[in-house]
């Protein structure tokens, strides 16, 4: 398994687009010019210039953008024109908030339609390259699912077992298995209260001062039933990642709401459930307890600030209460953090892959003008440069890309004792 969005976020910063010389007619956002590897896409082929790439994009220069109207409210994503600049709404904007006056960029941010188009295109092509590489060379034997969607418990708490209200931070300390490349993911969150309420959950880590994720849920059950919420993106709990240090604990917490009381699962969370009481729940416990520890706890008022990490010495463990929380968890072998760590090895592959995709779009886009300042290059010539001519032994850029795929060869044997328990020979990287 790989978390493709996390990988794309990292790999898109590997190579940059060199800023145009004449920024008065064509300029891109500074974020697109950053290059961790020192490589730039324009260096991959003479035809891959910003001017040529712009010929693929919609005609933004002649697009009509509506002027900002102080009497009108705007939705997130709306684009308006003010003082000859374009602004995009970062969230829903009430009437009267002029983008030119929003110096803190709370509601508005300046935008460049061409930069956004170019970023989206680049991300799509980088994702295509990573997906192909993973499917062809990495997926076999590395996509093991160690635990599939197990709940912490199967039977909901009884409505009469409610937790006494106190102004406290409550939740669960979760300790995932200490193995690099193994990730625990929370797929669903179950909540049980005696009345409808809003619950804001914070996923914290002991090495970070701010939340890794904030999840806002609306509990709507009026009869105190358990309500499950499927997350749009799972909560990932890694042993080591770009956001957390190795080891440590995760904390899924919320601040108690006086309008509703948590319905608790009345059992001893410091030990296995009663086998004779519920064979199903006992079997589920045996499955997930191999991969994570769960410790309910609370922090009293005055010892915490909502949204900030607190002193862990103030944790008071409450093994008789789950604070109305149930979780559906999976445990998988995940190569994301390994790839991110070795991202520089992908630079040549990404460079050539994006170049091939843009040049091929020059060929198949009927409206493209390959060069606005000189003679157009014919499609047969472009195809020759892409695919070569085997009859005359000419090698095209596509063949060079295939070599780059073959040259990058990761050996995942022994990456951890769980997923690949073999000798680790590291990375093999051959010349092209």
Residue pairs with C-beta under 8 A, 6 or more apart in sequence:
1 142
1 143
1 145
1 183
1 332
1 333
1 334
1 335
1 336
2 130
2 134
2 138
2 334
2 335
2 336
2 339
3 236
3 334
3 336
4 127
4 130
4 131
5 233
6 242
6 336
6 340
7 130
7 336
7 339
7 340
8 123
8 126
8 127
8 130
10 242
10 340
10 343
11 126
11 130
11 343
11 346
11 350
12 119
12 122
12 123
12 126
13 34
13 35
13 36
14 35
14 36
14 37
14 39
14 343
14 344
14 346
14 347
14 350
15 35
15 37
15 39
15 40
15 41
15 347
15 350
15 351
15 354
16 32
16 33
16 34
16 35
16 39
16 40
16 41
17 28
17 32
17 33
17 40
17 41
17 42
17 50
17 118
17 122
18 33
18 40
18 41
18 42
18 50
19 27
19 28
19 30
19 33
20 26
20 27
20 28
20 50
20 51
26 50
26 51
26 54
26 114
27 112
28 50
28 112
28 114
28 115
28 118
29 112
29 115
29 119
31 119
32 115
32 118
32 119
32 122
36 343
36 344
37 344
37 347
39 347
39 351
41 48
41 122
41 351
41 354
41 355
41 358
42 48
42 49
42 50
43 351
44 351
44 352
44 354
44 355
44 397
45 355
45 359
45 385
45 397
47 359
47 362
47 370
47 371
47 377
47 382
47 385
48 355
48 358
48 359
49 371
51 371
51 372
51 373
52 362
52 370
52 371
52 372
53 118
53 358
54 114
55 367
55 368
55 369
55 370
55 372
56 121
56 358
56 361
56 362
56 365
56 368
57 114
57 117
57 118
58 113
58 117
60 113
60 114
60 117
63 113
65 79
65 80
65 81
65 86
66 80
66 81
67 80
67 81
67 82
68 80
68 81
68 82
68 87
68 98
68 99
68 100
69 80
70 95
70 96
70 98
71 95
71 96
72 95
73 92
73 93
73 94
73 95
74 80
74 89
74 92
74 93
75 89
75 92
75 93
76 89
76 90
76 91
76 92
77 88
77 89
78 88
78 89
78 93
79 86
79 87
79 88
79 89
79 111
79 113
80 86
80 87
80 89
80 99
81 87
82 98
82 99
82 100
83 100
85 99
85 100
85 110
86 110
86 111
86 112
86 113
87 99
87 108
87 109
87 110
87 111
88 108
88 109
88 110
88 111
89 107
89 108
90 105
90 106
90 107
90 108
90 109
91 107
93 107
93 108
97 107
97 108
99 107
99 108
102 108
121 358
122 354
125 353
125 354
125 357
125 358
126 350
126 353
126 354
128 353
128 357
129 349
129 350
129 353
129 354
130 346
132 405
133 346
133 349
133 405
133 408
136 405
137 405
137 408
137 409
137 410
138 335
138 410
138 412
141 412
141 420
142 333
142 335
142 412
142 419
142 420
143 332
143 333
144 332
144 333
144 419
145 330
145 331
145 332
145 333
146 182
146 291
146 331
146 332
146 333
146 418
147 287
147 288
147 290
147 291
147 329
147 330
147 331
147 332
148 330
149 187
149 188
149 328
149 329
149 330
150 284
150 287
150 288
150 328
150 329
150 330
151 190
151 284
151 326
151 327
151 328
151 329
152 284
152 285
152 288
152 294
152 322
152 326
152 327
152 329
153 265
153 267
153 273
153 281
153 284
153 285
153 322
153 326
154 278
154 280
154 281
154 284
155 265
155 278
155 281
156 192
156 225
156 226
156 263
156 265
156 326
157 192
157 226
157 263
157 264
157 265
157 266
157 322
157 324
158 263
158 266
159 194
159 223
159 224
159 263
161 263
161 264
161 265
161 266
162 194
162 261
162 262
162 263
162 264
163 261
163 262
163 263
163 264
163 321
163 323
163 324
164 261
165 256
165 258
165 261
166 256
166 298
166 300
166 301
167 255
167 256
167 301
168 255
168 256
168 298
168 299
168 300
168 301
169 253
169 254
169 255
169 256
169 298
169 299
169 304
169 306
169 310
170 253
170 254
170 255
170 256
170 262
170 296
170 297
170 298
170 299
170 318
170 323
171 201
171 251
171 252
171 253
171 254
171 296
171 297
171 298
171 323
171 325
172 251
172 252
172 253
172 294
172 295
172 296
172 297
172 322
172 323
172 325
172 327
173 249
173 250
173 251
173 293
173 294
173 295
173 296
173 297
173 315
173 317
174 184
174 237
174 249
174 250
174 251
174 252
174 292
174 293
174 294
174 295
175 249
175 250
175 292
175 293
175 295
176 182
176 183
176 184
176 237
176 238
176 239
176 250
176 291
176 292
176 331
177 184
177 239
177 290
177 291
177 292
177 331
177 418
178 239
178 247
179 239
179 416
179 417
179 418
179 419
180 239
180 240
180 246
180 337
180 338
180 415
180 416
181 239
181 333
181 334
181 335
181 337
181 338
181 415
181 416
181 418
181 419
181 420
182 239
182 291
182 331
182 332
182 333
182 334
182 416
182 418
182 419
183 236
183 237
183 238
183 239
183 331
183 332
183 333
183 334
183 336
184 236
184 237
184 291
184 292
184 329
184 330
184 331
185 234
185 235
185 236
185 237
185 329
185 330
185 331
185 332
186 231
186 234
186 235
186 237
186 252
186 327
186 328
186 329
187 230
187 231
187 234
187 328
187 329
187 330
188 228
188 229
188 230
188 231
188 327
188 328
189 201
189 215
189 217
189 228
189 229
189 231
189 252
189 325
189 326
189 327
189 328
190 226
190 227
190 228
190 229
190 325
190 326
190 327
190 328
191 199
191 217
191 219
191 226
191 227
191 229
191 324
191 325
191 326
192 221
192 224
192 225
192 226
192 227
192 262
192 263
192 324
192 326
193 199
193 219
193 221
193 224
193 260
193 261
193 262
193 263
193 324
194 224
194 260
194 261
194 263
195 222
195 224
195 259
195 260
195 261
196 218
196 219
196 220
196 221
196 222
196 260
197 219
197 257
197 259
197 260
198 216
198 217
198 218
198 219
198 257
199 216
199 217
199 218
199 219
199 254
199 257
200 214
200 215
200 216
200 217
200 254
200 255
201 214
201 215
201 216
201 217
201 252
201 253
201 254
202 211
202 213
202 214
202 215
202 251
202 252
202 253
202 254
202 306
202 307
203 211
203 212
203 213
203 214
203 215
203 235
203 250
203 251
203 252
204 211
204 212
204 250
204 251
204 252
204 253
204 309
205 212
205 243
205 244
205 248
205 249
205 250
205 251
206 248
206 249
206 250
206 251
206 309
206 312
207 244
207 245
207 248
208 243
208 244
208 309
209 308
209 309
210 307
210 308
210 309
211 307
212 235
212 243
212 244
212 250
213 235
214 307
215 231
215 235
217 229
219 227
219 260
220 227
221 227
224 263
226 326
228 326
228 328
234 330
235 252
236 334
237 250
237 292
238 244
238 334
238 337
239 246
239 247
240 246
240 247
240 337
241 336
241 337
242 337
242 340
252 325
252 327
253 299
254 323
255 306
256 262
262 321
262 323
262 324
262 325
263 324
264 320
264 321
264 322
264 323
264 324
265 321
265 322
265 326
266 320
266 321
267 273
267 274
267 320
268 319
268 320
269 294
269 295
269 296
269 319
269 320
269 321
269 322
270 295
270 319
272 282
272 285
272 286
272 289
273 281
273 282
273 285
274 282
275 282
288 329
288 331
291 329
291 331
292 329
292 331
294 327
295 317
295 319
296 317
296 318
296 319
296 321
296 322
296 323
297 315
297 316
297 317
297 318
298 315
298 316
298 318
298 323
299 310
299 314
299 315
299 316
300 314
300 316
303 310
303 311
303 314
304 310
304 314
333 418
333 419
333 420
335 412
335 415
338 410
338 412
338 415
339 346
342 410
342 427
345 408
345 427
345 429
346 408
348 404
348 407
348 408
348 432
349 401
349 404
349 405
349 408
352 397
352 400
352 401
352 404
353 401
353 404
355 397
356 386
356 397
356 398
356 401
359 382
359 385
359 386
359 397
360 386
361 368
362 368
362 370
362 377
362 382
363 379
363 382
363 383
363 386
369 376
370 376
370 377
370 382
371 377
384 394
384 396
385 396
385 397
386 396
386 397
386 398
387 396
387 398
387 399
388 394
388 395
388 396
388 398
388 399
389 396
400 432
403 432
404 432
406 430
407 429
407 430
407 431
407 432
408 429
409 427
409 428
409 429
409 430
410 427
410 428
411 424
411 425
411 426
411 427
411 428
412 419
412 420
413 420
413 422
413 423
413 424
413 425
414 420
414 421
414 422
414 423
414 424
414 425
415 424
